[in-house]
């Protein structure tokens, strides 16, 4: 019973992540319409690592028995939205690395969907899903740290949406609570991944707030003079 209650809470809270991702897409489009740098301060590294963090949860939900609808379908929506953001990054920059990342993520998405037809995975595949979770945790940490560095260097938030990362933090906390209803032997990769996300995304939000406050102070001084 607790599994389903916290699973439902986690899934509902995850809708905030959909909202945050949609807000990020809208921010980019608004800047593009006003002929500004529409992807300023956005790190392709950060969004690619976020994609694979959601993807690891997506695959984990497919691999375990029973099939976790709470994990799979919420992450499916987030994956689609991040693909849109990656497309926006590629459209704005037209760089080969960004195009390769977009293609890699799109391919991974197709493979993940196809894997549903072969579940439940055998033990080896489950071990692979756990290994993927750990690899993605490392990618997520470095991707978020890279985004922090980008914000610090540029000294502007640009199109980066604070609402997105606040919603991700809420998602991570509720997912951690949901994971704790499962046996630790099963859920530990989920706990490690979402715990790392709480720490690093929290640090990014603090950095964004500091940059935003400094930018506001500078603008205030300019207006006063």
N, C-alpha and C positions, 0 to 999 in steps of 0.2 A: 504493500500500500504506500509506504513512504517513498519507494522508488518511483511510483507513478505521480505522486504529489510533487516531489522535487523535480521530476522530469518535466512535468507540465509547467512548473514555475520557471525552470531553466529555458524551456521552449518559448514561453511568453516573453521573458526578459530578452531573449535573443532577437525578438522583433525590433528592439531598440537598435540592435546592430544593423539590421536591414535599413532602419531609418537613418542611422549615421552614415552608412555607405551611400544611400540615395542622396543624402545631404551633400556628401563629398562630390558626387557626380554633378549635382546642381551647381555647386560652387564653381567647378571647372567650366561648366557651360556658360554661367553668368560672366565670368572673366573673359571667355572667348568672344562672347557677344559684344563686350565693351572694348574689344581689341587690345586687351592686356595679356600678359604672359599667363595663360590659363592653367599651367601646371607648375607655376613657381613654387619652390620649396617642397614639391612632392618628390619623394624618393622612390624610384622604380624598385629598388632593393627592398624597401619597406613593404610595398604592396605585394610584391612577389612572395616575400616571406610570410605575409599575412595570408595570402592565398593558400600556401602549403600548410600553414597552421590549421586553417579551416579544413583543408583537404585531409590532413591526418586524422582529425576528428571524424570526418565523413567516412573515411576508409575504416576507422576503428569501429564505428557504428554498424557498418556493413559486415565486418569480420566476426564480431562477437555473436554469441547465441544467448538470448534471442536477439533478433534484428532490432537495433535501437532507432525507432522512428524519431525519438526526441533529438538525437544527434544528427541523423542523416538528413532529414528534410530541411531542418533549420540551416545546416551548413550548405546544403545544395543552393538555397536562395542566396546566401552570402557569396558563394563561389561565382554565381552568375553575375552578381553586382560588381565583384572585384575584376572580373573579366572585362566588364564595361569600362572600369577605371583604367585598367592596363591598356585597353584600346585607345582611350583618350590620351594617355601618355604617349603611346606610339604615334597617334595622329598628330599630336602637337610637336613632337620631336623628330619623328621619322628616322630614328637611329636604328642601326642593325641590331645592337644588343637588346633594345626594347622590343623590337619585332620578334627576336628569338625567344625572349621571355614570354611574350604573349602567346606565341605558337606552342611553347612547352606547356604552359598552363592549360591552354585549350585542349591539347592532346591528353594531358593527365585527366582532365574532366571527362573526356570521352571514355578513357580506360576505366575510370572509377565507375561510371554508369554501367559499362559492359560487365564489370566484375559482379554486379548484383545477380547476374544470371548464373554465377558459379558458386555462390555462397550456400551454406556456411563454409568458410574457409577451413582447410585442415590446419593442424597445429603449426606447420611450417609457415603457412601464410599468416597466421595470427602473430607468430614471432616476427614476421616481416613487417606487419602493421605496427607492432610495438617498436621495432627498430626505426621505422619511418617516423614515429612520434618523437623519438629521441633526436634524430637528425633534424627534424623540423624545429624542435625546441632550440637547437643551436643556431639554425638559420633565423629563427624569429628574434633571438637575442641580438645577433649581429645586425639584422635588418633594422631593428628598432634603434639600436645604438647609432647606426648610420643616419637614420632620420633625425636623431637628436643632433648629430654633428652638422647635418645640412641646415637645420634651423638655427643653430648657434652661429654658423658661418655667415648665413645670409642675413641674419638679424631681423627677419620678417617671417610671419606665419604663411603669408601668401594664400594659396587656395586650400591649404591644409585645414581640415575641419575638426575643431575641438570636440564637436558633438559626436563625431565618429569614435574617437578614442575614449570618451566618457561612456558611450554605449558599450564599447568592447570591454571596459573594466567591469561594468555591471554584468555583462554576459559571463565573464571569466569567474566572478565570484559565485554566481548561481550555478555555473557548470561544476565548479569545485564542490559545492554542496551536493549536487546530484551525484558526482563521482564517488563521494564518500558513502553513498548508499549501496555501492557495489563492493564486492570483495576486493581488498587491497591488491591481491595478486593479479586481479584483472584490471583494476582502475588506476594503478600507479602511473602508467605513462600519461594518462589524462590529467592526473593531479600535477605531475611535473610540468607538462606543457602549459596548462592554464595558470599554474603558480608563477612560472617564469614570465608569462604574459602580463600578469597583474603587476609584477615588479617593474618590468621594462616599460610598459605602456604608461604606468603611473609616473615613471621618471620623465617620459616624453611629455605628458600633460603638464607637469611642473615646469619643464623647459619652455613649453609653448606659452604658459601663463607669464613667465618671467620676461620672455621676448615681447609678448603683447603689452605688458605693462610698461616696459622701456620704450616701445614704439609709441604708446599713447602719451607718455611723458614728453617725448621729443616733439610730437605733433602739437601738444599743448603749448610748449615753449615757442614753437614757430608761430602759432596763431596769436600768442600774446605779444610777440615782437612785431 
